[in-house]
Amino acid sequence: MELKFTPKIILRLLALAWIIFSIIYISWGAWDNYKNVQLSGAYEQGYNQGRGDTIRQLVLEAEKCQAFSVFIDEKEIELIKTDCVGATQ
C-alpha cells in the first residue's frame, strides 16, 4: 500500500502535530505553575514549622535557668534567660 501525501493528508498531519504540541505545551506550563506555587508553598510551610520548633526549644531551654549553647557553623555562644541571671548569682 502506497501512501500518497495529498494536500489534505498533509493538512491533517500538521493539525495533529499542532494539537500534540499544544497539549505538551499546556501541560508543561501547568506543571511549571504547580511546581512554583504549590511545591514552594510546601517548602515554606516546612521552613516555618522548623523555625517555630527551634524557637519553642529555645524557650524551653531558657526556662530551666541554666546556660545553654547555641551554634551556627563554627560560631558558638552560651545563652541564659535574663530573669535567671540574678537568681543564679
C-alpha distance (Angstrom), angle and dihedral (degrees) to the residues before:
residue distance angle dihedral
M1 . . .
E2 3.74 . .
L3 3.80 119.0 .
K4 3.78 113.3 -141.2
F5 3.76 117.1 -158.3
T6 3.74 101.9 -138.7
P7 3.79 119.9 175.7
K8 3.81 88.9 -104.1
I9 3.84 92.6 55.7
I10 3.80 92.1 44.8
L11 3.81 90.2 51.2
R12 3.81 91.2 50.2
L13 3.83 91.6 48.8
L14 3.80 90.8 50.0
A15 3.82 90.6 49.0
L16 3.81 90.8 49.1
A17 3.81 91.3 48.4
W18 3.81 89.8 49.2
I19 3.82 91.9 50.6
I20 3.81 91.9 49.0
F21 3.81 91.1 47.1
S22 3.83 90.9 48.5
I23 3.80 93.0 50.5
I24 3.81 91.5 49.5
Y25 3.82 92.1 45.7
I26 3.82 94.0 48.8
S27 3.82 91.6 45.1
W28 3.80 91.0 49.9
G29 3.82 90.8 51.0
A30 3.80 92.2 48.2
W31 3.82 91.3 50.0
D32 3.80 91.9 47.6
N33 3.81 90.6 50.6
Y34 3.82 91.6 47.7
K35 3.78 90.8 48.0
N36 3.80 93.9 49.8
V37 3.81 98.5 41.3
Q38 3.78 108.1 29.1
L39 3.79 102.0 32.3
S40 3.79 95.8 42.2
G41 3.81 88.0 50.7
A42 3.80 89.4 54.7
Y43 3.81 91.0 50.0
E44 3.80 90.6 49.1
Q45 3.79 91.1 49.2
G46 3.82 90.0 51.1
Y47 3.80 90.7 48.3
N48 3.80 91.8 51.2
Q49 3.81 91.0 47.6
G50 3.81 90.8 52.2
R51 3.79 91.7 47.6
G52 3.81 90.6 50.8
D53 3.81 91.2 49.0
T54 3.81 90.5 51.0
I55 3.81 93.2 50.5
R56 3.80 90.7 46.2
Q57 3.83 90.0 52.7
L58 3.82 91.4 48.5
V59 3.81 90.6 52.4
L60 3.81 91.8 49.0
E61 3.80 91.5 50.2
A62 3.82 92.0 46.8
E63 3.81 91.4 52.5
K64 3.83 89.3 63.2
C65 3.85 89.8 68.9
Q66 3.79 91.7 -133.1
A67 3.78 126.0 116.9
F68 3.79 113.9 -105.1
S69 3.78 133.2 -173.8
V70 3.77 127.2 -117.0
F71 3.75 123.8 -177.8
I72 3.76 144.2 179.6
D73 3.77 122.7 -167.9
E74 3.81 104.2 -35.0
K75 3.82 96.7 -24.8
E76 3.80 119.1 99.3
I77 3.80 130.5 177.9
E78 3.79 135.5 176.1
L79 3.79 118.2 -124.3
I80 3.78 131.0 -164.1
K81 3.79 131.7 173.0
T82 3.82 110.5 -100.3
D83 3.81 92.3 -132.4
C84 3.79 88.3 60.2
V85 3.83 97.2 52.2
G86 3.81 94.6 81.1
A87 3.81 92.4 40.4
T88 3.80 94.3 56.6
Q89 3.79 96.5 50.3
